[in-house]
Amino acid sequence: MKYYIVAGEASGDLHASHLMKALKNVDSESQFRFFGGDNMKAVGGTLVKHYREMAYMGFVPVLLHFPTILKNMAICKKDILEWKPDAVIVVDYPSFNLRIAEFVHTHSLIPVYYYISPKIWAWKEYRIRSIRRNVDEVFSILPFEVPFFEEKHHYPIHYIGNPTADEVKEFLDKDNETFLHFCQRNNLSDKPVIALLAGSRQQEIKDNLPTMMKVAEHFTDYQFVLAGAPSIDDEYYERFLKEGKLGVVRNETFALLHHATAALVTSGTATLEAALLNVPQVVCYKTPLPHLLSFLKKHFLKVKYISLVNLIADREVVAELVAASFGVNNMIRELGKILPGQEGRTKMLEGYEEVRQAVGKTDAPGNAARIIHRLLHVESDECHFRRDF
């Protein structure tokens, strides 16, 4: 089978690469052509466009690069029709991928599968109409999406488990490094670690890291260690780390969390990673116009929480300091509650067990690959039946 995969950012590249490996396991004749990145390229196939040429976030960057975005979309559409794949698999990145799905649905009979469904439960819920029209199957990695799609919108989806749970399990099965060896290897002291996960984009780091560093001044019995994001150059971090008060660990977020006593985490997949690694955390996310955003969150946003931990548990397991509540004093207070010996730490760890139970299934990419392979063979058999008849 020929699979055309569209992933528009780093996380999509990683998740898509795991799906490609799983598809190769169930389909020995699989061929891949894709918009993606280095992880997908390492699996094999033809990289048409790297996500570095596509991943524009925010209104102004999108506006400035709009001609490039349109050009990339045109290249993708033309390439799909010329290659004639058996399936198109789009990965998250909804602003781009929903348009690709619409084009494929309108101009061909190629099935479109959405791997890692767009977060329309948080915003832009109207996109369900486009999904219903143009996407043949949706694969979800978040358990609370099932009632949203199936009960609220009567659109059946596949919950396949969460790939982060698979990645954490794989790490824990292999890791046997002691805390002291981890610290020595990374030029850290032997003080207990508080991990700082300040985001994977420059703007997030610029907004969140300086405040996190101020919090560190109030916990002198701990060493605060920054998780360096793979997409951020050392030079960018240097502007914040000139005084040398933080340790930095690059490309080892799981190891850092595993050896951390607690963490300050910018919202995103990292909140789920910390929970699955059993690290008490405070979720911190600075926003422009914080009081306005707090008003909008209260009155207009579709969800009560921003962290995956709380969304999965459907209650506040971890403190969320977002918009107007973001600040040094609040972060100091909430971090103090979850250090060893504090009641808040025990309660949070109990809540993490709820999250693990809710996530449930393992082998998300394998589950998706088996379903996709089965669906394509059913469709192929139906086509042969219609021709024979």
C-alpha positions in Angstrom: 0.0 0.0 0.0 1.1 3.6 -0.7 0.6 6.0 2.2 0.8 9.8 1.8 1.3 11.4 5.3 1.1 15.1 6.1 2.7 16.3 9.4 3.4 20.1 9.8 5.4 20.4 13.0 7.9 18.6 15.2 5.4 16.7 17.4 3.6 15.5 14.3 6.9 14.3 12.7 7.6 12.2 15.8 4.1 10.7 16.1 3.9 10.0 12.3 7.3 8.3 12.4 6.0 5.8 15.0 2.9 5.2 12.9 5.0 4.6 9.8 7.1 2.0 11.7 3.8 0.3 12.8 2.4 0.4 9.3 5.6 -1.3 8.0 5.0 -4.1 10.6 1.6 -4.9 9.3 2.2 -4.1 5.6 5.5 -5.4 4.3 4.9 -3.6 1.0 4.2 -0.2 2.5 5.5 2.9 0.7 5.6 6.4 2.1 5.7 9.9 0.7 5.3 12.8 3.1 5.4 16.3 4.4 7.2 15.9 7.7 10.7 15.9 9.3 13.8 14.0 10.2 12.1 11.3 12.2 9.9 10.3 9.3 12.8 10.5 6.9 14.7 8.0 9.1 11.9 5.5 8.8 12.1 5.6 5.0 10.2 7.0 2.0 10.3 10.4 0.2 10.3 13.7 2.1 8.6 16.2 -0.1 8.7 19.2 2.3 10.2 19.6 5.7 8.0 20.9 8.5 10.5 23.7 9.1 9.2 25.3 6.0 5.6 25.1 7.3 5.4 25.5 11.1 4.2 29.1 11.5 2.3 29.8 14.7 0.4 32.9 15.7 -1.5 35.5 13.6 1.4 37.7 12.6 3.8 34.9 11.5 1.0 33.2 9.5 0.1 36.5 7.8 3.7 37.3 6.9 4.2 33.8 5.5 0.8 33.4 3.9 2.1 33.1 0.3 4.5 30.4 1.4 1.7 28.5 3.1 -0.5 28.7 0.0 2.5 27.5 -2.1 3.1 24.5 0.2 -0.6 23.6 0.1 -0.6 23.7 -3.7 2.5 21.5 -3.8 0.9 19.0 -1.4 -2.4 18.8 -3.4 -0.6 18.3 -6.7 1.8 15.7 -5.3 -1.0 13.6 -3.8 -3.0 13.4 -7.1 0.1 12.6 -9.1 1.4 9.9 -6.7 -2.1 8.3 -6.3 -1.7 6.8 -2.8 -4.0 4.2 -1.3 -4.6 6.5 1.7 -3.8 10.0 2.9 -3.0 10.3 6.6 -3.0 13.8 8.1 -1.5 14.3 11.5 -2.9 17.1 13.8 -2.0 20.6 12.2 -5.7 21.3 11.4 -5.4 24.7 9.6 -3.4 23.0 6.9 -4.6 19.5 7.1 -8.4 20.1 7.0 -7.9 21.9 3.7 -5.9 19.0 2.4 -8.6 16.6 3.5 -11.2 18.7 1.7 -9.2 18.8 -1.5 -8.6 15.0 -1.5 -12.2 14.2 -0.8 -13.4 16.6 -3.5 -10.9 15.5 -6.2 -10.4 11.8 -5.6 -11.7 8.6 -4.0 -8.7 8.3 -1.8 -9.7 7.7 1.9 -8.5 10.4 4.4 -7.5 9.3 7.9 -6.9 11.8 10.6 -4.2 10.6 13.0 -4.2 12.6 16.3 -7.5 14.4 15.9 -7.6 18.2 16.0 -8.5 19.8 19.3 -11.9 21.2 18.2 -13.2 20.5 21.8 -11.1 23.5 22.9 -11.8 26.0 20.1 -13.2 26.1 16.6 -15.8 23.4 17.3 -17.4 24.3 13.9 -14.6 22.3 12.3 -16.6 19.2 13.0 -18.6 20.0 9.8 -15.4 19.8 7.8 -14.3 16.6 9.5 -17.7 15.0 9.0 -17.6 15.9 5.2 -14.0 15.2 4.3 -12.4 12.7 6.8 -13.2 9.0 6.6 -11.8 8.0 10.0 -10.5 9.8 13.0 -7.9 8.4 15.4 -7.9 9.9 18.9 -5.1 9.8 21.5 -7.2 11.5 24.3 -9.9 9.5 26.0 -12.2 12.4 26.7 -12.5 13.0 22.9 -14.6 9.9 22.5 -17.8 11.3 24.2 -17.1 14.7 22.6 -17.2 13.3 19.1 -19.5 10.3 19.5 -22.1 11.6 22.0 -22.1 15.3 21.3 -21.6 15.2 17.5 -22.6 11.6 16.7 -19.4 11.0 14.8 -17.7 7.7 15.6 -13.9 7.7 16.2 -11.2 5.3 17.2 -9.5 5.8 20.6 -6.2 4.1 20.2 -4.4 5.0 23.5 -1.9 7.7 24.0 1.6 7.5 22.4 3.1 9.4 25.3 2.2 6.6 27.6 4.0 4.2 25.3 7.1 6.4 25.2 7.2 6.7 29.0 6.8 3.0 29.4 9.6 2.3 26.9 11.8 4.8 28.8 11.1 3.3 32.2 11.7 -0.2 30.9 15.2 0.7 29.7 16.3 3.3 32.4 18.4 2.1 35.3 20.5 5.2 35.8 21.0 6.4 39.4 20.3 10.0 40.4 23.9 10.7 41.2 25.1 9.3 37.9 22.5 11.4 36.0 23.7 14.5 37.9 27.4 13.8 37.3 26.8 13.1 33.6 25.1 16.4 33.2 27.4 18.5 35.3 24.8 19.1 38.0 25.1 19.2 41.8 23.7 16.5 44.1 20.9 18.7 45.3 17.3 17.5 44.6 16.1 18.7 41.2 13.2 20.8 40.2 12.7 20.6 36.5 11.7 23.5 34.3 9.8 22.7 31.1 9.4 26.2 29.6 8.0 25.2 26.2 9.3 24.1 22.8 8.9 27.5 21.0 10.9 30.6 21.3 8.0 32.8 22.3 6.9 30.4 25.0 10.4 30.3 26.5 10.7 34.1 26.3 7.4 34.5 28.1 7.8 31.7 30.8 11.4 31.1 31.6 12.3 34.4 33.2 9.5 34.1 35.8 10.4 30.5 36.5 14.0 31.6 37.1 12.8 34.1 39.7 10.9 31.3 41.5 14.2 29.4 41.7 15.7 32.1 43.9 13.2 31.1 46.7 14.0 27.4 46.9 17.8 27.3 47.7 17.7 23.7 48.9 17.0 22.6 45.3 18.7 22.9 41.9 16.5 24.1 39.1 17.3 22.4 35.8 16.0 23.4 32.4 14.8 20.9 29.8 16.3 22.1 26.6 13.9 21.7 23.7 15.4 20.0 20.6 14.1 22.7 18.3 15.8 25.6 20.2 19.5 26.5 19.6 21.8 26.9 22.6 22.4 30.5 21.6 18.7 31.3 22.2 18.9 29.9 25.8 22.1 31.8 26.5 20.3 35.1 26.7 18.4 33.8 29.7 21.2 31.8 31.3 24.1 34.3 31.4 24.2 34.3 35.2 24.6 30.5 35.2 22.0 29.9 37.9 20.3 27.0 36.0 21.5 23.6 34.9 20.5 22.6 31.4 19.8 19.1 30.1 19.3 18.8 26.3 17.2 16.2 24.6 16.6 14.1 27.8 13.3 15.4 29.1 12.1 12.0 30.3 15.4 11.4 32.2 15.2 14.9 33.8 11.6 14.4 34.9 12.4 10.9 36.2 15.0 12.3 38.5 13.1 15.4 39.5 11.4 16.0 42.8 8.9 18.4 41.2 8.4 20.5 38.0 7.2 23.8 36.7 5.7 23.0 33.3 4.4 25.0 30.4 1.1 23.6 29.3 1.1 20.9 26.5 2.1 17.3 26.2 4.8 17.9 28.8 2.1 18.1 31.5 1.0 14.5 30.6 4.6 13.4 30.5 5.2 14.7 34.0 2.1 12.9 35.3 2.9 9.6 33.7 6.4 9.8 35.2 4.9 10.6 38.6 6.4 14.1 39.0 4.2 16.6 40.9 4.0 19.8 38.9 2.7 23.3 38.6 1.4 24.3 35.2 2.5 27.8 34.3 1.6 29.7 31.1 2.0 33.4 30.5 -0.2 35.0 28.0 -0.5 38.5 26.5 -3.5 40.6 27.9 -3.9 38.2 30.8 -7.0 39.7 32.4 -8.8 39.7 29.0 -7.8 36.1 28.4 -9.1 35.1 31.9 -12.4 36.7 31.0 -12.6 34.9 27.7 -11.6 31.6 29.3 -14.3 31.9 31.9 -17.1 33.0 29.5 -16.2 31.6 26.0 -13.7 28.8 26.0 -15.2 25.3 25.7 -13.1 23.7 28.3 -12.5 24.2 32.0 -8.8 23.3 31.9 -5.8 23.8 29.7 -3.6 20.9 30.9 -4.0 17.4 29.5 -3.8 16.1 33.1 -6.9 17.9 34.3 -8.7 17.4 31.0 -8.2 13.7 31.2 -9.1 13.5 34.9 -12.0 16.0 34.3 -11.0 17.7 37.6 -8.2 19.8 38.9 -5.4 17.4 39.7 -2.6 20.0 39.0 -2.7 23.7 39.6 -3.0 25.8 36.5 -1.4 29.3 36.7 -2.5 30.8 33.4 -3.2 34.4 32.3 -4.1 36.5 35.3 -3.0 33.9 37.9 0.5 33.5 36.3 3.1 35.1 38.5 6.0 34.5 40.9 4.1 34.6 44.2 1.5 32.1 43.0 4.1 29.8 41.5 6.1 29.9 44.8 2.9 29.0 46.8 1.8 26.2 44.5 5.3 24.7 44.2 5.6 24.7 48.0 2.5 22.6 48.3 3.8 19.7 46.3 7.3 19.3 47.7 8.1 16.2 49.8 6.1 16.0 53.1 3.3 18.2 51.9 -0.3 17.0 51.6 -0.7 18.5 48.2 2.0 16.1 46.9 0.1 13.0 48.1 -3.2 14.2 46.6 -1.6 15.0 43.3 0.1 11.6 43.0 -3.3 9.9 43.8 -4.8 12.0 40.9 -2.1 10.8 38.6 -3.3 7.2 39.1 -6.7 8.3 37.8 -5.0 9.7 34.7 -3.1 6.5 34.0 -6.3 4.5 34.3 -8.1 6.8 31.9 -5.4 6.7 29.3 -5.7 2.9 29.3 -4.6 1.3 26.1 -1.0 0.9 25.1 0.7 0.7 21.6 -1.3 3.6 20.1 0.6 3.6 16.7 0.3 -0.1 16.4 -3.5 0.0 17.2 -3.9 2.7 14.5 -1.8 0.8 11.9 -3.8 -2.4 12.3 -7.1 -0.5 11.9 -5.9 1.4 8.9 -4.5 -1.8 7.3 -7.8 -3.6 7.9 -9.9 -0.6 6.5 -7.9 -0.4 3.3 -8.2 -4.1 2.7 -12.0 -4.0 3.2 -12.3 -1.0 0.8 -10.0 -2.9 -1.7 -12.2 -6.0 -1.5 -15.4 -3.9 -1.9 -13.9 -2.3 -5.1 -13.1 -5.7 -6.5 -16.6 -6.9 -5.7 -18.2 -3.9 -7.5 -16.0 -4.5 -10.6 -16.8 -8.3 -10.6 -20.5 -7.6 -10.1 
